[in-house]
Amino acid sequence: MSSIKQFQVTFDCAEPERVARFWCEVLGYVVSPPPQGFATWDDFDRSRPPEDKGSWFACVDPSGVGPRLFFQRVPEGKVVKNRVHLDVRVGTGLVGEERLATLEAECARLVALGAVRERLLYDGNDSCIVMQDIEGNEFCLD
């Protein structure tokens, strides 16, 4: 029986590079190196047929701990709520007003990057902010 050593999270989207760069800013990730044999992503894209240019992009955790994020262009738009979403953990270990203040500060930073705030879930002790990325994919600030 084998065990999984790595996994990546894949996003279907209209603009892979744009969405990837947004998530780099959210998570502190970096753009993956271009495919082997290419000095830059532009060089790689120039080598592809016109219909495949810009069809995917990826970013990685520079520490090597988090999963690779892969963004692929699809023809259809998003129509329903995600069945799986990312929880961006910025308030771990915090409770009450301190947690809420940390989440609100991060929410403001992400809204400035183009994210959309949907709603706050707060019970006086625990809190979470439901948001959308720049293409409408739901995620939570947790």
HELIX and SHEET records of a PDB file:
HELIX    1   1 PRO A   16  LEU A   27  1                                  12    
HELIX    2   2 TRP A   41  ARG A   46  1                                   6    
HELIX    3   3 PRO A   50  ASP A   52  5                                   3    
HELIX    4   4 GLY A   96  ALA A  112  1                                  17    
SHEET    1   A 4 GLN A   8  CYS A  13  0                                        
SHEET    2   A 4 ARG A  68  ARG A  73  1                                        
SHEET    3   A 4 TRP A  56  VAL A  60 -1                                        
SHEET    4   A 4 VAL A  30  VAL A  31 -1                                        
SHEET    1   B 4 LEU A  86  VAL A  88  0                                        
SHEET    2   B 4 GLU A 138  LEU A 141  1                                        
SHEET    3   B 4 SER A 127  GLN A 132 -1                                        
SHEET    4   B 4 VAL A 116  TYR A 122 -1                                        
END                                                                             
